[in-house]
Amino acid sequence: MAQRQKKAEHLGAAYFCRHNDGTRNDPRYLLATVARQLFDCNTQYKGIIGGEGGLKGLLGNSKLGIKELFTKLLEEPLSECSPCNQRRLVVIDALDETEYESREDFLYLITHCFRLLPKWLVFFITSRPEKTVQFRLKKYNPCVKICAGSSDQDNFYQQHEQDIQIFLKKKIDFSRLSVTVEDISKKCNGLFLYAHYIVEELRLSVNVGKELNQLSDLFPRDIDSFFLQNFKRVHDQVGESNFKKLFGCAIIAPAPLPVSIVSYILKREKSNYDERQVIDAVSQFVVQRTSHQTLTFLHNLIPAWLTDKNKALRKLFIDKKIAGEYLSKIFVEILSSIMNESRPTCLSTDADLENYVSCIAVRFLCQNGDVDSLKAVFDCLTSYDFIEKRMQNGRIEIYHLLDDFRLAASCFSLEEVWKQEILQEILFALESNALVLLECPHLLNSCIRNASNAVRETLSIPRMSTPWLKWLVNAFPDVCIADINCFSISPDRRTVVGARHHFLFFFDVPTAQMVSGGFDLREDVYVGIEYLEFSPDGKFIFFGRLDKWFSVERHCVEDFPQFSENPGIYKWGVFASKGQCIFVKRDYFREAAGRICVHRTCLFNLLALWALKEIEQSREDEMTVSCCLEVLYSEPGV
């Protein structure tokens, strides 16, 4: 649906929840994803937010809760935008994949917040019928309710079963089989996941020329029996110890693990099993074959089955607590090897696994909370090299690092308050310079060099002979910027207007990219534009004339009737502090082709500027200035 709507230019945003990806089950990331994707279809909204810079600033503000972030990021800015001519669809898929801790926030957004957004935004949300989701949405009545249903809901279920049959017909050539599509769809019992596995198994059987006499030869009566049968097979192929450790780590990991964790675990446990054979054995359930192979489950049903005592046998059951303790030990070991740069040959790690642990381990170990875990966390976050490497992993990694510092600082007890203070001081130094480090991570040394002696000694900040700044310019963000001869910034500091000869151009402040232009004003300025000034409300631009102003919203020159008898050209114009009047300077040199200022008008302009500054500093609403012309002429040296 998202792809089709995007092709038709009707898609507003799409967010796909995943149980084992921290960015895919976090309501803050949901709001940020929707906001960022709406930039592409609504430039007015993008300007109000301030582009990606404004978005990152709001997302990185830990003082904003979900409700406040929704208000600042979506509700208020979108209410200021003009209504869109067509509806935009926002797809939120697999709500059941969210963590139980964050699901309440997701449900709060759906039931209380999304209805506050403009009517041109339409939300389509999918979920398996889990009890927590059904209970919270039971009294909520959206415009259209689509239910996949189960066998006790005949109308819905029949339609769903037809969908599965269509899927099977497209994937399988039934002319070569002795079973019908109806036979297979009954086995699925409404689950597309089982249909997927059936398709894969039938393809394999046909390719190897296997004769299929009974459907039960390959597929037991339901998905639970299928899991039991195939997990037994994997258990026998890799051994019980490897089975529980591999699947346990994949279940408990906060994000998909690099497939190289298999090699690490086999070496750590001194296992005789071949790495390739183990990966092939578990690949039916956990290995995602992408450019960077990861251990991730095809569906949340799989880890839910393995951690259910009532479904998995004792030898197949995965205890989350035991799995968490084991993965914590692995993270501590890898962090220690990274910190000490002592990597024994038998436990060598590749770059993907090291980067994964560097970025993920702190949050995971803080949640675990044992003594060894917290010691490893403190050692990492007080290592200059570790902080520097973290910031080199990506432009926005500084925000994830700040979150780690906040979380870690809250984990230490009163007996270790000194550790908390050191982490908070480092956090303050990084947070105060977050925008600098976002673009220039190599300035880390400069950003924390003014910290206390305790912090500097703990971090072991490397000494540098002199501060240095690396400056590389390959090209301007937009080539038009190079030729701009004057400019002005909007009152909200989000847009810059620039002039080149008699053309106007508008640029986005955070990205320096042109958003609109060039607007030809040659009929209104005669020669060229030499000065620009936004009106206090940001709706109009003064470009040298009082009788004609450029409209920001309509992108055209509009007449100001109150100045219709004043068609002169002015060299500049400055608004008073309250924006109720504008001080202008007549362009006598343009009009008189460079004549000497015989009537001392330059002096009058100087007095006008002085009066403007006095008014800005005065508490009075009005000020009168008078002078004697003869005195001004007679005073020498004035």
Secondary structure, DSSP 8 states (H G I E B T S, - for coil): -HHHHHHTT-EEEEEE--TT-GGGS-HHHHHHHHHHHHHTT-HHHHHHHTHHHHHHHHHT-TT--HHHHHIIIIIHHHHHS---SS-EEEEEE-GGGS-HHHHHHHHHIIIIIGGGS-TTEEEEE-----HHHHHHHTT---S-------TTSHHHHHHHHHHHHHHHHHH--GGGSSS-HHHHHHHHTT-HHHHHHHHHHHHHHHHTT-----GGGT--SSHHHHHHHHHHHHHHHH-HHHHHHHHHHHHH-SS-EETTHHHHHHHHTT--S-HHHHHHHHTTTSEE-SSS-EE--SSTHHHHHHT-TTTS-TTT---HHHHHHHHHHHHHHHHHHHHHT---GGG---HHHHHHHHHHHHHHHHHH--HHHHHHHHHHHT-HHHHHHHHTT-TTHHHHHHHHHHHHHTTS-GGGHHHHHHHHHHHHHHHHTHHHHHH-GGGHHHHHTTS-HHHHHHHT----SS-------SS-SSGGGGG--EEEE-TTSSEEEEEETTEEEEEETTT--EEEEEEE-HHHHTT-----EE-TTSSEEESS-SSEEEETTTTEEEE-GGGTT----EEEEEE-TTSS-EEEEE-HHHHHTS---TT-HHHHHHHHHHHHHHHHH-SSS-------HHHHHHSTT-
